[in-house]
Amino acid sequence: MLPEVIVEIKSVKELMVPREKYAVVRQDATLLEAILAIEEAQKRRDRRQQPFRGVLVANEDDKIIGKFGQLAFLKALQPERDFLHDTSKLASAGVSEQMMSSAMDHSRFFHDSLTDLCLRASNLKIENVMHPLSESIDENVSLEEAIAKIIQWECLSVLVTRKSRVVGLLRLSDLCQEIAECMKDLSK
């Protein structure tokens, strides 16, 4: 018989990164400005948390309209972004992995130097490469429900709302860290 162990599980509200601590840029910011905002936010973060790897994107009314993370960052480097923007949609349309791979091989992406890619991408507007606000969870949902949604949406982070207003970001890295801590506590 296992001894009864009481483990306090945090709520979404407790685990999320509050909006005011996360990097936020306006939708007309450039990719370079977003990178600088991430670096500035790193200075303010709680050192027990995982590093920030993205930004929230706000409109002129300061309403969060999307997010921009590492995968979008790499996709922004592609000169022909629109052609192969979302391989999951191509796959669901029946395009084979081999065909997508062949298309990537013929893309100019591999023919440009990293310097050229960086110069071109640094001036891109964030609104053209961000992930628009489509999925979010309420701050009061359970972590179990949040886990189910993150798995369903196959995302690395999800916007957290209070009465339809974005108040933070729940990141997969923080969620996994919390689950690992819970497992360790239960094994004592």
Backbone torsions as a table, in degrees:
resi	resn	phi	psi	omega
1	MET	NA	130.5	-179.7
2	LEU	-78.7	140.3	176.4
3	PRO	-67.8	148.6	179.9
4	GLU	-74.4	122.7	179.8
5	VAL	-117.4	130.1	177.8
6	ILE	-100.2	118.5	179.3
7	VAL	-117.5	126.1	179.3
8	GLU	-86.0	115.6	178.2
9	ILE	-94.0	131.3	179.5
10	LYS	-73.3	159.5	175.4
11	SER	-92.1	169.8	175.9
12	VAL	-56.1	-43.6	-179.1
13	LYS	-58.5	-38.5	-179.1
14	GLU	-78.1	-29.4	-174.3
15	LEU	-90.6	-24.2	-177.4
16	MET	-66.5	157.6	170.3
17	VAL	-88.0	119.1	-179.7
18	PRO	-61.9	146.1	-178.1
19	ARG	-52.2	-41.8	-176.1
20	GLU	-68.3	-15.6	178.0
21	LYS	-96.7	-14.4	-176.3
22	TYR	-92.2	158.2	176.6
23	ALA	-70.1	130.6	177.9
24	VAL	-130.5	132.5	175.7
25	VAL	-128.3	158.3	174.7
26	ARG	-75.0	156.2	-177.1
27	GLN	-63.6	-22.4	179.5
28	ASP	-91.4	6.2	177.1
29	ALA	-68.3	155.4	176.0
30	THR	-88.3	167.0	177.3
31	LEU	-59.7	-40.1	178.1
32	LEU	-63.0	-41.4	177.7
33	GLU	-63.4	-35.5	177.4
34	ALA	-65.4	-42.1	178.3
35	ILE	-61.4	-43.6	179.1
36	LEU	-65.0	-36.2	177.9
37	ALA	-65.6	-38.4	177.1
38	ILE	-62.9	-45.5	179.8
39	GLU	-60.9	-40.1	178.9
40	GLU	-66.2	-41.4	179.4
41	ALA	-65.6	-30.7	178.5
42	GLN	-58.3	-34.3	-178.5
43	LYS	-67.5	-26.1	-176.8
44	ARG	-95.6	-10.0	-172.4
45	ARG	-75.5	153.3	173.4
46	ASP	-67.8	123.5	-175.1
47	ARG	-65.1	-14.3	176.2
48	ARG	-78.7	-15.8	179.6
49	GLN	-87.0	157.3	173.6
50	GLN	-64.0	151.6	178.2
51	PRO	-61.0	153.7	176.0
52	PHE	-76.3	139.6	-177.8
53	ARG	-129.8	18.9	-179.1
54	GLY	-165.9	-178.4	178.1
55	VAL	-133.2	153.7	168.7
56	LEU	-91.9	146.6	-177.2
57	VAL	-114.0	126.1	-177.7
58	ALA	-112.8	149.6	174.8
59	ASN	-86.9	-173.6	-177.8
60	GLU	-65.4	-19.3	177.1
61	ASP	-92.6	9.8	180.0
62	ASP	67.3	20.8	176.2
63	LYS	-91.0	133.1	179.8
64	ILE	-70.8	125.5	-177.7
65	ILE	-116.8	-4.7	179.9
66	GLY	179.2	-174.4	178.2
67	LYS	-142.6	160.0	-178.7
68	PHE	-137.6	117.9	-177.3
69	GLY	-122.2	-168.6	-173.7
70	GLN	-63.6	-39.7	179.9
71	LEU	-66.4	-42.3	176.5
72	ALA	-63.1	-34.4	177.8
73	PHE	-60.4	-48.2	178.9
74	LEU	-66.6	-39.5	178.6
75	LYS	-62.9	-31.7	179.9
76	ALA	-66.0	-22.5	178.9
77	LEU	-72.8	-23.0	-177.6
78	GLN	-69.6	125.7	178.5
79	PRO	-64.4	-33.0	-178.5
80	GLU	-104.8	48.7	-174.4
81	ARG	-52.4	-42.2	-173.8
82	ASP	-65.9	-31.3	-177.0
83	PHE	-67.6	-45.7	-176.9
84	LEU	-117.8	33.0	-173.2
85	HIS	-58.7	-45.0	-175.4
86	ASP	-131.5	94.9	-177.4
87	THR	-66.2	-24.2	178.4
88	SER	-65.7	-35.8	177.2
89	LYS	-69.6	-38.7	177.2
90	LEU	-63.3	-42.1	179.9
91	ALA	-63.5	-42.2	-179.9
92	SER	-68.9	-20.3	177.1
93	ALA	-85.8	0.7	176.2
94	GLY	97.9	4.6	178.3
95	VAL	-75.7	127.0	-175.7
96	SER	-73.3	158.2	176.6
97	GLU	-59.3	-38.2	179.8
98	GLN	-63.4	-41.9	179.3
99	MET	-65.8	-43.2	179.1
100	MET	-64.1	-40.3	179.0
101	SER	-63.4	-42.0	178.3
102	SER	-63.1	-42.3	178.6
103	ALA	-62.8	-40.4	177.7
104	MET	-64.1	-39.5	179.8
105	ASP	-62.1	-33.2	-178.5
106	HIS	-89.9	-3.8	178.7
107	SER	-72.0	152.8	177.2
108	ARG	-68.6	-10.7	-176.9
109	PHE	-50.4	-42.0	-175.6
110	PHE	-86.4	-5.7	-178.2
111	HIS	-100.0	-16.2	177.7
112	ASP	-89.3	149.5	175.7
113	SER	-75.0	158.4	177.4
114	LEU	-59.9	-35.3	177.6
115	THR	-60.5	-46.0	178.6
116	ASP	-62.7	-42.8	179.4
117	LEU	-61.7	-43.7	-179.3
118	CYS	-66.3	-42.6	178.9
119	LEU	-60.8	-43.8	-179.0
120	ARG	-68.1	-44.4	-175.0
121	ALA	-72.6	-29.8	-174.5
122	SER	-61.2	-25.2	-179.3
123	ASN	-99.4	1.7	177.3
124	LEU	-64.4	143.3	175.6
125	LYS	-78.2	135.5	-176.8
126	ILE	-60.6	-32.4	-179.1
127	GLU	-63.7	-21.8	-179.5
128	ASN	-86.9	-12.0	-177.1
129	VAL	-127.3	-1.0	-179.0
130	MET	-75.1	164.5	173.2
131	HIS	-95.1	111.7	-177.2
132	PRO	-63.8	152.4	178.6
133	LEU	-62.4	110.4	177.8
134	SER	-130.1	-35.0	178.7
135	GLU	-118.3	138.7	174.9
136	SER	-154.7	162.6	176.2
137	ILE	-130.0	152.8	177.7
138	ASP	-75.5	147.1	-178.0
139	GLU	-63.0	-18.7	-176.8
140	ASN	-95.8	1.4	178.0
141	VAL	-72.2	157.4	179.7
142	SER	-72.6	159.0	175.5
143	LEU	-63.9	-32.4	177.7
144	GLU	-61.2	-43.1	178.2
145	GLU	-67.5	-38.9	178.3
146	ALA	-62.9	-41.4	177.6
147	ILE	-60.6	-45.7	179.6
148	ALA	-59.9	-41.6	-179.3
149	LYS	-68.0	-42.7	179.8
150	ILE	-62.8	-39.8	176.5
151	ILE	-65.9	-45.3	-179.8
152	GLN	-60.7	-44.5	-176.4
153	TRP	-85.5	-8.6	-179.1
154	GLU	49.1	55.6	-177.3
155	CYS	-123.6	161.3	179.6
156	LEU	-92.9	-13.6	177.7
157	SER	-159.4	157.9	178.7
158	VAL	-139.0	138.8	178.4
159	LEU	-70.4	140.4	-179.1
160	VAL	-109.8	131.5	-175.0
161	THR	-119.0	156.8	170.0
162	ARG	-132.1	114.5	-177.7
163	LYS	51.0	49.8	176.1
164	SER	69.7	5.8	177.5
165	ARG	-108.3	131.6	-178.6
166	VAL	-69.5	124.6	-179.5
167	VAL	-117.3	-6.2	179.9
168	GLY	178.5	-171.2	-177.4
169	LEU	-137.9	126.7	174.4
170	LEU	-97.7	119.8	-175.9
171	ARG	-103.8	143.1	177.8
172	LEU	-57.3	-39.6	-178.8
173	SER	-61.6	-41.9	178.5
174	ASP	-69.3	-38.5	179.0
175	LEU	-63.7	-45.8	178.8
176	CYS	-64.3	-38.3	177.7
177	GLN	-62.8	-42.1	179.0
178	GLU	-65.0	-41.8	178.9
179	ILE	-64.8	-41.8	178.4
180	ALA	-61.8	-42.2	178.2
181	GLU	-62.8	-41.0	178.1
182	CYS	-61.4	-45.1	179.6
183	MET	-61.1	-42.9	179.9
184	LYS	-64.7	-41.8	178.7
185	ASP	-62.4	-39.1	-179.2
186	LEU	-70.9	-22.5	-177.9
187	SER	-85.1	-6.0	-178.9
188	LYS	-74.2	NA	NA
